[in-house]
Amino acid sequence: MVCLYGQGAARGYAIGRALVMGATALEVAHYRVHPDAVQAEQARLSKALETTRQEMLELVETLPEDAPRELAALLSVHGMLLSDPLLADEALNLIQNKHYNAEWALTTQGQILGEQFAAMEDDYLRERGADVRHVIERVLHVLAGSRAISALDLAGESGEPLIVIAHDISPADMIRLRGGRFAGFATDLGGATSHTAIVARSMSVPAVVALGHARSLLRDGDTVIIDGIQGALIVNPSSLALEQYKKLQERYLDDRMTLAALKDVPAETLDGINISLQANIELPDEVDLALANGATGIGLFRSEFLFIGRTELPGEEEQYQAYAAVVKAMQHRPVTIRTLDVGADKALDGEATVATNPALGLRAIRYCLAHPDLFATQLRAILRASAHGTVRILIPMVAHMHEVIAAKAAVESAKRELDKRGEPYADHVQIGCMVEIPATAIAIDPFADALDFLSIGTNDLIQYTLAIDRADNEVSALYDPLHPAVLKLIANTINAGIRAGIPVAVCGEMAGDPKLTRLLLGLGLTHFSMHPQQLLDVKREIRRGHSNALRQQVATALNRHSTIDPNVLQ
């Protein structure tokens, strides 16, 4: 029996037989073509790109009813990448100028783009480097005349549940992985915001990612257990371990059925404090999942998905349609749309060089204010969507009051433009800011007085407070959401909101961790926003907690400058 540890991407337990997806290594033959053969080699690559693009379009058009709805959007992104000049044209130029063979040219340009994504600060955008890799792998298969996942075609003869083991899994591969026998999956790569994690959570399929070298260690047919809670993969378990996990699996499934009964039950503490539970989404289709889990609103709609993987920025109408779809689906429940959080290392046109320190560069609101036309286009689209329901605008990465003033002025300017055009929008659209920079959390009162709401982004707040890159494996163990300094910054922000009479939410990973729910209640938090799949777990913890008693316990611990163990909070 061997136990490997990674990162739990989707909670739950799965037991089945390993199906090891073969590697599609980007290590290809490198040779130079004869000058007379350059045009033919370019034509070979162009044909492979077009064939792959058509495959993507066909996959989108023929998606089965039981496929996760997120797949259509993800596959569309891959289709756009295949037409992106930064990939296609540059690879063709390498054939023309350096006489590289098609495979060498494609993987060389892919490596350049992959490195640019890898340097990005934002977790979600950094994971999009996997899109480039997945697209290139599929093109390489076309160039080689082979199929992408031949192992899956041989798996249909067995009636046993399958645990897919892969280096990584693309959205297109996910289509082939649907069905009752697909019990879970584990990947060498990936993180909490990888495609693997996103689709796994939407399907409620247990998954573990970031295992390192699991695919090279396992063989088809190995008995494996996925522990999505502890982030473990158990290979060829002993009979005792197998029996124990079967019992854990049964209890977990029973627990999920019990949790489902909480969907329409109020999120209220034992002492009668009502708590707002909202959802974080990245794609419009995730609204259905949010509503299915009882979300009372969208606390964070990351708008970046509209801008990723394309050379032409989405226009006002395209953005409006996407935002309006979410607002209409939520039926007057609040929808908080975060303005574009890109910049520095995340330049949209792909021309900017990577900043010396991307985390501290021209990003988020700084980027938007430096590109007023882009910002105005997005604000007009958001305001137009507000005509269909309750919309709030969330400004990310705010550090200075002049940024708040400038953002508000941009909103008013966008309203005047819409007035000239006769476009309707809501009479009052609330404006808030992300609290993710320690300076903002320390000097929070002016922000609380000037804004309609605050939203604490604990992921970046912890990172900046502790000077820890949470994506750096060498120091990630030091990333500590329970550090007294972090908790005091959160408490300071919540208390400022109480004084100003405005709501304060937490939309970072802390909000969705049920082990930290009582701690956050003790800090005075009444607005939580998280991935939809985490809502019911957190709701159960809320209903078990006594808010006032927890506040006294946490306040005492903070005053003593002592570390708080959330497990001992009553």
C-alpha angles and dihedrals in degrees: 000000000000127000121202124189129212134135124308106237099175125017125243141062130276130185123191149100121308118249106192113206110216119245119260094201117194089223102114137162113289117206139134120246123224113264089244089057097050095097092048091049091050089050090051091054093043090052092049091049092050093045090052092047091053089050089055092051091048091050091053093048094047100042108146120239092250094054116110109264091229090069095074092059093044093049090049089055089054091050090053092049090058089059095041111119089215087068108023103034095041091051090050089049090055089056091048099044104030100024092234116167114251096260093048093048093048096049093043092056090041090056091052092052092043091055091051091053092044090058093055118114099214113085095218095049093044089056089055087077083079088065090063091048093048093049093049092048091055092049090050089054090053091048089050093045092236134123125253104232109014092157090069092058089061094049099073095084093070121076094201123109112265128224108200114218114194143155086235136334124228124210090249090055089052090067090061091047098060124107141080096288092057100096102165145317144228129202137191092223135037141077141216091296100040121118088251091058095042095050093040092056092046089052094041088234118150113245142171122198137181093046094146106217106004094126093058092048100050133072131207110273097027112141107243139179124208114209103189092177098057094029093240137142115201114199122203093348123205117257089255094052091046092053092047092051093048088057091047090050092051092049092047093051091048089049092052090053090051091049091052088066089063094063095101097027115108117258094237131150123231090261093053102261111150114223125201113227114193135168135245113221136180100183129042091235090065089074089084091056091048092053092044088058095048101258112175091205146334107279095182128019106182104213095193093094090075092058102042125104099011139098097209114064117233112262127230094268095051091049092046092053092052095047093043091052090058094044093050093047091053090056099218094323107132118273117197112201116195113214118238112306102196137104145108101037090013099061109165097218093050092232102103120092121240111273120244089244109013094188089062099037139096098308142136112352091004089057093045094050089049089053103044096170092055091045093048091051092054094045092052090051092049092047092050089052089054089071087074100052146320112332130177126190117222119198114206131215097014115173104155136047090230087065089056091048092048093047092050090049090052090052092051090048090051089052091053090052091052091047090056090052094044092240114156124233136162118286091235126024113183118231124206139162138228115249102212103124117080092224090060093048091049096047094034104136099082090050092049090050094048100044138061096228144353130223121198114218098202095183095066094030090061092043095051095041095052097032088235124143100216090201093057108094092202093063104018091102087068091058098110123176089186095060108129092234092055093048092049091052090051091047092047091053094047092048091050089054091052091051092049093043095238130124120258120200135187111220100168127098092277090070093060097047108097089200088066098042096097091047092054090047087052089054088057098256115159100165120064127178123186147139108308094242090062097053100090095045090054092044090057091053091048092054090052095051133087105217100201094046091049091050091055093049094048094044090053092051093048092050089054090050087232129146113259120226105206090201093069097051111113 
